[in-house]
Amino acid sequence: MVKLMEDEVMVAFATYATIVIVKMMLMAPLTAYYRIRRGAFSNEEDVGTKSAEEKKKLLRTDPDVERVRRCHQNDLENIVPFLVLGLLYALTGPDLWTALLHYRLFTGSRIFHTISYVAALPQPCRGLSWLVGLVTTFSMAYKVLSTVLLQ
């Protein structure tokens, strides 16, 4: 493992992978924050020892909570493939500049996607940020497949 971390591309991948993983992990506390702040819970045990009437008011969906949850779901759908393909891509031996471009574009697109989703920025902000991440991931997939198939 130490030898792998001497490779600049692998270090870049580890850095940006960690950033997007931490960003994705922060979505759970953000969801909890919105649930508490909006008083919108999905499980009866989450509302504690309230009366039946109070529980009924708190067991509900809230548009802002659902927005954060959908953003988190979108992270799961996009960051997990990036992690797998980004690692495989790093193993193809790309030049550092190209690898950094891929990793930075993806990371920036996911951060901006979250900001535009949670803050409800007008479209096409969120759509374009999602598209940049998707195209970046497909670019890495193409490099991996072309490297493997041409050997």
Rosetta constraint file for C-alpha pairs under 8 A:
AtomPair CA 1 CA 5 HARMONIC 6.48 0.50
AtomPair CA 2 CA 6 HARMONIC 6.68 0.50
AtomPair CA 3 CA 7 HARMONIC 7.27 0.50
AtomPair CA 4 CA 10 HARMONIC 6.53 0.50
AtomPair CA 5 CA 10 HARMONIC 5.97 0.50
AtomPair CA 5 CA 11 HARMONIC 5.58 0.50
AtomPair CA 6 CA 10 HARMONIC 7.63 0.50
AtomPair CA 6 CA 11 HARMONIC 7.22 0.50
AtomPair CA 7 CA 11 HARMONIC 6.30 0.50
AtomPair CA 8 CA 12 HARMONIC 6.15 0.50
AtomPair CA 8 CA 96 HARMONIC 6.79 0.50
AtomPair CA 9 CA 13 HARMONIC 6.14 0.50
AtomPair CA 9 CA 90 HARMONIC 6.03 0.50
AtomPair CA 9 CA 93 HARMONIC 7.80 0.50
AtomPair CA 9 CA 94 HARMONIC 7.50 0.50
AtomPair CA 9 CA 95 HARMONIC 7.54 0.50
AtomPair CA 9 CA 96 HARMONIC 5.53 0.50
AtomPair CA 9 CA 99 HARMONIC 6.45 0.50
AtomPair CA 9 CA 100 HARMONIC 7.58 0.50
AtomPair CA 10 CA 14 HARMONIC 6.07 0.50
AtomPair CA 10 CA 87 HARMONIC 7.79 0.50
AtomPair CA 10 CA 90 HARMONIC 5.99 0.50
AtomPair CA 10 CA 91 HARMONIC 7.97 0.50
AtomPair CA 11 CA 15 HARMONIC 6.11 0.50
AtomPair CA 12 CA 16 HARMONIC 6.25 0.50
AtomPair CA 12 CA 99 HARMONIC 7.72 0.50
AtomPair CA 12 CA 100 HARMONIC 6.63 0.50
AtomPair CA 12 CA 103 HARMONIC 7.56 0.50
AtomPair CA 13 CA 17 HARMONIC 5.74 0.50
AtomPair CA 13 CA 86 HARMONIC 6.78 0.50
AtomPair CA 13 CA 87 HARMONIC 6.93 0.50
AtomPair CA 13 CA 90 HARMONIC 7.05 0.50
AtomPair CA 13 CA 99 HARMONIC 7.99 0.50
AtomPair CA 13 CA 103 HARMONIC 6.76 0.50
AtomPair CA 14 CA 18 HARMONIC 5.98 0.50
AtomPair CA 15 CA 19 HARMONIC 6.39 0.50
AtomPair CA 16 CA 20 HARMONIC 6.33 0.50
AtomPair CA 16 CA 103 HARMONIC 6.13 0.50
AtomPair CA 16 CA 104 HARMONIC 7.12 0.50
AtomPair CA 16 CA 107 HARMONIC 6.53 0.50
AtomPair CA 17 CA 21 HARMONIC 6.08 0.50
AtomPair CA 17 CA 83 HARMONIC 6.35 0.50
AtomPair CA 18 CA 22 HARMONIC 6.05 0.50
AtomPair CA 19 CA 23 HARMONIC 6.12 0.50
AtomPair CA 19 CA 107 HARMONIC 7.42 0.50
AtomPair CA 20 CA 24 HARMONIC 6.03 0.50
AtomPair CA 20 CA 79 HARMONIC 7.01 0.50
AtomPair CA 20 CA 107 HARMONIC 6.17 0.50
AtomPair CA 20 CA 110 HARMONIC 7.43 0.50
AtomPair CA 20 CA 111 HARMONIC 7.99 0.50
AtomPair CA 21 CA 25 HARMONIC 6.10 0.50
AtomPair CA 21 CA 79 HARMONIC 7.53 0.50
AtomPair CA 22 CA 26 HARMONIC 6.17 0.50
AtomPair CA 23 CA 27 HARMONIC 6.90 0.50
AtomPair CA 23 CA 111 HARMONIC 7.56 0.50
AtomPair CA 24 CA 28 HARMONIC 7.85 0.50
AtomPair CA 24 CA 72 HARMONIC 6.68 0.50
AtomPair CA 24 CA 75 HARMONIC 6.19 0.50
AtomPair CA 24 CA 76 HARMONIC 7.54 0.50
AtomPair CA 25 CA 29 HARMONIC 7.84 0.50
AtomPair CA 26 CA 30 HARMONIC 6.30 0.50
AtomPair CA 27 CA 31 HARMONIC 6.06 0.50
AtomPair CA 27 CA 68 HARMONIC 7.27 0.50
AtomPair CA 27 CA 69 HARMONIC 7.82 0.50
AtomPair CA 27 CA 71 HARMONIC 7.97 0.50
AtomPair CA 27 CA 72 HARMONIC 5.74 0.50
AtomPair CA 28 CA 32 HARMONIC 6.32 0.50
AtomPair CA 28 CA 72 HARMONIC 7.53 0.50
AtomPair CA 29 CA 33 HARMONIC 6.05 0.50
AtomPair CA 30 CA 34 HARMONIC 6.29 0.50
AtomPair CA 30 CA 68 HARMONIC 7.36 0.50
AtomPair CA 31 CA 35 HARMONIC 6.13 0.50
AtomPair CA 31 CA 65 HARMONIC 6.16 0.50
AtomPair CA 31 CA 68 HARMONIC 5.88 0.50
AtomPair CA 31 CA 69 HARMONIC 6.41 0.50
AtomPair CA 32 CA 36 HARMONIC 6.14 0.50
AtomPair CA 33 CA 37 HARMONIC 5.98 0.50
AtomPair CA 34 CA 38 HARMONIC 5.77 0.50
AtomPair CA 34 CA 39 HARMONIC 8.00 0.50
AtomPair CA 34 CA 64 HARMONIC 7.07 0.50
AtomPair CA 34 CA 65 HARMONIC 5.53 0.50
AtomPair CA 35 CA 39 HARMONIC 5.58 0.50
AtomPair CA 35 CA 40 HARMONIC 4.98 0.50
AtomPair CA 35 CA 41 HARMONIC 5.95 0.50
AtomPair CA 35 CA 65 HARMONIC 6.02 0.50
AtomPair CA 36 CA 40 HARMONIC 6.77 0.50
AtomPair CA 36 CA 41 HARMONIC 7.75 0.50
AtomPair CA 38 CA 62 HARMONIC 7.22 0.50
AtomPair CA 38 CA 65 HARMONIC 7.79 0.50
AtomPair CA 39 CA 58 HARMONIC 5.59 0.50
AtomPair CA 40 CA 58 HARMONIC 5.12 0.50
AtomPair CA 40 CA 59 HARMONIC 5.94 0.50
AtomPair CA 40 CA 60 HARMONIC 5.27 0.50
AtomPair CA 40 CA 61 HARMONIC 5.81 0.50
AtomPair CA 40 CA 62 HARMONIC 5.99 0.50
AtomPair CA 40 CA 65 HARMONIC 7.61 0.50
AtomPair CA 41 CA 46 HARMONIC 6.54 0.50
AtomPair CA 41 CA 47 HARMONIC 6.93 0.50
AtomPair CA 41 CA 58 HARMONIC 5.77 0.50
AtomPair CA 41 CA 59 HARMONIC 4.95 0.50
AtomPair CA 41 CA 60 HARMONIC 5.98 0.50
AtomPair CA 41 CA 61 HARMONIC 7.06 0.50
AtomPair CA 42 CA 46 HARMONIC 7.54 0.50
AtomPair CA 42 CA 59 HARMONIC 5.52 0.50
AtomPair CA 42 CA 60 HARMONIC 6.36 0.50
AtomPair CA 42 CA 61 HARMONIC 7.12 0.50
AtomPair CA 43 CA 47 HARMONIC 7.41 0.50
AtomPair CA 43 CA 59 HARMONIC 6.82 0.50
AtomPair CA 44 CA 48 HARMONIC 7.49 0.50
AtomPair CA 44 CA 55 HARMONIC 7.19 0.50
AtomPair CA 44 CA 59 HARMONIC 6.81 0.50
AtomPair CA 47 CA 55 HARMONIC 6.39 0.50
AtomPair CA 47 CA 58 HARMONIC 6.88 0.50
AtomPair CA 47 CA 59 HARMONIC 7.75 0.50
AtomPair CA 50 CA 54 HARMONIC 5.79 0.50
AtomPair CA 50 CA 55 HARMONIC 5.87 0.50
AtomPair CA 51 CA 55 HARMONIC 6.08 0.50
AtomPair CA 52 CA 56 HARMONIC 6.20 0.50
AtomPair CA 53 CA 57 HARMONIC 6.59 0.50
AtomPair CA 54 CA 58 HARMONIC 6.37 0.50
AtomPair CA 55 CA 59 HARMONIC 5.93 0.50
AtomPair CA 56 CA 60 HARMONIC 7.56 0.50
AtomPair CA 61 CA 65 HARMONIC 7.31 0.50
AtomPair CA 61 CA 66 HARMONIC 7.12 0.50
AtomPair CA 62 CA 66 HARMONIC 6.13 0.50
AtomPair CA 63 CA 67 HARMONIC 6.06 0.50
AtomPair CA 64 CA 68 HARMONIC 6.43 0.50
AtomPair CA 64 CA 118 HARMONIC 7.93 0.50
AtomPair CA 65 CA 69 HARMONIC 6.23 0.50
AtomPair CA 66 CA 70 HARMONIC 6.05 0.50
AtomPair CA 67 CA 71 HARMONIC 6.24 0.50
AtomPair CA 67 CA 117 HARMONIC 7.17 0.50
AtomPair CA 67 CA 118 HARMONIC 6.51 0.50
AtomPair CA 68 CA 72 HARMONIC 6.23 0.50
AtomPair CA 68 CA 117 HARMONIC 7.61 0.50
AtomPair CA 68 CA 118 HARMONIC 6.00 0.50
AtomPair CA 69 CA 73 HARMONIC 6.18 0.50
AtomPair CA 70 CA 74 HARMONIC 6.08 0.50
AtomPair CA 71 CA 75 HARMONIC 6.30 0.50
AtomPair CA 71 CA 114 HARMONIC 6.44 0.50
AtomPair CA 71 CA 117 HARMONIC 6.42 0.50
AtomPair CA 71 CA 118 HARMONIC 7.35 0.50
AtomPair CA 72 CA 76 HARMONIC 6.44 0.50
AtomPair CA 73 CA 77 HARMONIC 6.32 0.50
AtomPair CA 74 CA 78 HARMONIC 6.24 0.50
AtomPair CA 75 CA 79 HARMONIC 5.45 0.50
AtomPair CA 75 CA 80 HARMONIC 7.86 0.50
AtomPair CA 75 CA 110 HARMONIC 7.57 0.50
AtomPair CA 76 CA 80 HARMONIC 5.87 0.50
AtomPair CA 77 CA 81 HARMONIC 7.24 0.50
AtomPair CA 78 CA 82 HARMONIC 6.39 0.50
AtomPair CA 78 CA 133 HARMONIC 7.77 0.50
AtomPair CA 78 CA 134 HARMONIC 7.41 0.50
AtomPair CA 79 CA 83 HARMONIC 6.16 0.50
AtomPair CA 80 CA 84 HARMONIC 6.54 0.50
AtomPair CA 81 CA 85 HARMONIC 5.96 0.50
AtomPair CA 81 CA 137 HARMONIC 7.59 0.50
AtomPair CA 82 CA 86 HARMONIC 5.37 0.50
AtomPair CA 82 CA 137 HARMONIC 5.85 0.50
AtomPair CA 83 CA 87 HARMONIC 6.16 0.50
AtomPair CA 84 CA 88 HARMONIC 6.38 0.50
AtomPair CA 85 CA 89 HARMONIC 5.81 0.50
AtomPair CA 85 CA 137 HARMONIC 7.05 0.50
AtomPair CA 85 CA 140 HARMONIC 6.44 0.50
AtomPair CA 85 CA 141 HARMONIC 6.09 0.50
AtomPair CA 85 CA 144 HARMONIC 7.79 0.50
AtomPair CA 86 CA 90 HARMONIC 6.11 0.50
AtomPair CA 86 CA 103 HARMONIC 7.74 0.50
AtomPair CA 86 CA 137 HARMONIC 7.65 0.50
AtomPair CA 86 CA 140 HARMONIC 6.73 0.50
AtomPair CA 87 CA 91 HARMONIC 6.41 0.50
AtomPair CA 88 CA 92 HARMONIC 6.66 0.50
AtomPair CA 88 CA 144 HARMONIC 6.54 0.50
AtomPair CA 89 CA 93 HARMONIC 7.43 0.50
AtomPair CA 89 CA 94 HARMONIC 7.36 0.50
AtomPair CA 89 CA 140 HARMONIC 5.76 0.50
AtomPair CA 89 CA 141 HARMONIC 7.24 0.50
AtomPair CA 89 CA 143 HARMONIC 6.82 0.50
AtomPair CA 89 CA 144 HARMONIC 5.53 0.50
AtomPair CA 90 CA 94 HARMONIC 6.50 0.50
AtomPair CA 90 CA 99 HARMONIC 7.35 0.50
AtomPair CA 92 CA 143 HARMONIC 7.75 0.50
AtomPair CA 92 CA 144 HARMONIC 6.46 0.50
AtomPair CA 92 CA 147 HARMONIC 6.76 0.50
AtomPair CA 94 CA 98 HARMONIC 6.70 0.50
AtomPair CA 94 CA 99 HARMONIC 6.17 0.50
AtomPair CA 95 CA 99 HARMONIC 6.30 0.50
AtomPair CA 96 CA 100 HARMONIC 5.98 0.50
AtomPair CA 97 CA 101 HARMONIC 6.19 0.50
AtomPair CA 98 CA 102 HARMONIC 6.35 0.50
AtomPair CA 99 CA 103 HARMONIC 6.16 0.50
AtomPair CA 100 CA 104 HARMONIC 5.77 0.50
AtomPair CA 101 CA 105 HARMONIC 5.89 0.50
AtomPair CA 102 CA 106 HARMONIC 6.17 0.50
AtomPair CA 102 CA 136 HARMONIC 5.92 0.50
AtomPair CA 102 CA 137 HARMONIC 7.86 0.50
AtomPair CA 102 CA 140 HARMONIC 7.56 0.50
AtomPair CA 103 CA 107 HARMONIC 6.09 0.50
AtomPair CA 104 CA 108 HARMONIC 5.86 0.50
AtomPair CA 105 CA 109 HARMONIC 5.95 0.50
AtomPair CA 105 CA 132 HARMONIC 7.18 0.50
AtomPair CA 105 CA 133 HARMONIC 6.88 0.50
AtomPair CA 105 CA 136 HARMONIC 7.03 0.50
AtomPair CA 106 CA 110 HARMONIC 6.24 0.50
AtomPair CA 106 CA 132 HARMONIC 6.96 0.50
AtomPair CA 106 CA 133 HARMONIC 4.67 0.50
AtomPair CA 106 CA 134 HARMONIC 8.00 0.50
AtomPair CA 106 CA 136 HARMONIC 6.21 0.50
AtomPair CA 106 CA 137 HARMONIC 7.48 0.50
AtomPair CA 107 CA 111 HARMONIC 6.29 0.50
AtomPair CA 107 CA 133 HARMONIC 7.78 0.50
AtomPair CA 108 CA 112 HARMONIC 6.07 0.50
AtomPair CA 109 CA 113 HARMONIC 5.84 0.50
AtomPair CA 109 CA 129 HARMONIC 4.81 0.50
AtomPair CA 109 CA 130 HARMONIC 6.52 0.50
AtomPair CA 109 CA 132 HARMONIC 6.17 0.50
AtomPair CA 109 CA 133 HARMONIC 5.56 0.50
AtomPair CA 110 CA 114 HARMONIC 6.21 0.50
AtomPair CA 110 CA 129 HARMONIC 6.88 0.50
AtomPair CA 110 CA 130 HARMONIC 7.07 0.50
AtomPair CA 110 CA 133 HARMONIC 6.80 0.50
AtomPair CA 111 CA 115 HARMONIC 6.36 0.50
AtomPair CA 112 CA 116 HARMONIC 5.99 0.50
AtomPair CA 112 CA 126 HARMONIC 7.58 0.50
AtomPair CA 112 CA 129 HARMONIC 6.37 0.50
AtomPair CA 113 CA 117 HARMONIC 5.92 0.50
AtomPair CA 113 CA 125 HARMONIC 7.59 0.50
AtomPair CA 113 CA 126 HARMONIC 5.19 0.50
AtomPair CA 113 CA 127 HARMONIC 7.90 0.50
AtomPair CA 113 CA 129 HARMONIC 5.30 0.50
AtomPair CA 113 CA 130 HARMONIC 6.22 0.50
AtomPair CA 114 CA 118 HARMONIC 5.93 0.50
AtomPair CA 114 CA 126 HARMONIC 7.99 0.50
AtomPair CA 115 CA 119 HARMONIC 5.77 0.50
AtomPair CA 115 CA 121 HARMONIC 7.98 0.50
AtomPair CA 116 CA 120 HARMONIC 5.60 0.50
AtomPair CA 116 CA 121 HARMONIC 4.82 0.50
AtomPair CA 116 CA 122 HARMONIC 7.75 0.50
AtomPair CA 116 CA 125 HARMONIC 6.28 0.50
AtomPair CA 116 CA 126 HARMONIC 5.38 0.50
AtomPair CA 117 CA 121 HARMONIC 6.62 0.50
AtomPair CA 117 CA 126 HARMONIC 6.15 0.50
AtomPair CA 121 CA 125 HARMONIC 6.53 0.50
AtomPair CA 121 CA 126 HARMONIC 7.32 0.50
AtomPair CA 122 CA 126 HARMONIC 7.69 0.50
AtomPair CA 123 CA 127 HARMONIC 6.50 0.50
AtomPair CA 124 CA 128 HARMONIC 5.71 0.50
AtomPair CA 125 CA 129 HARMONIC 6.25 0.50
AtomPair CA 126 CA 130 HARMONIC 6.14 0.50
AtomPair CA 127 CA 131 HARMONIC 6.10 0.50
AtomPair CA 128 CA 132 HARMONIC 6.15 0.50
AtomPair CA 129 CA 133 HARMONIC 6.50 0.50
AtomPair CA 130 CA 134 HARMONIC 6.21 0.50
AtomPair CA 131 CA 135 HARMONIC 6.01 0.50
AtomPair CA 132 CA 136 HARMONIC 6.08 0.50
AtomPair CA 133 CA 137 HARMONIC 6.19 0.50
AtomPair CA 134 CA 138 HARMONIC 6.19 0.50
AtomPair CA 135 CA 139 HARMONIC 6.04 0.50
AtomPair CA 136 CA 140 HARMONIC 6.45 0.50
AtomPair CA 137 CA 141 HARMONIC 6.25 0.50
AtomPair CA 138 CA 142 HARMONIC 6.07 0.50
AtomPair CA 139 CA 143 HARMONIC 6.36 0.50
AtomPair CA 140 CA 144 HARMONIC 6.21 0.50
AtomPair CA 141 CA 145 HARMONIC 6.11 0.50
AtomPair CA 142 CA 146 HARMONIC 5.91 0.50
AtomPair CA 143 CA 147 HARMONIC 5.96 0.50
AtomPair CA 144 CA 148 HARMONIC 6.18 0.50
AtomPair CA 145 CA 149 HARMONIC 5.87 0.50
AtomPair CA 146 CA 150 HARMONIC 5.87 0.50
AtomPair CA 147 CA 151 HARMONIC 6.57 0.50
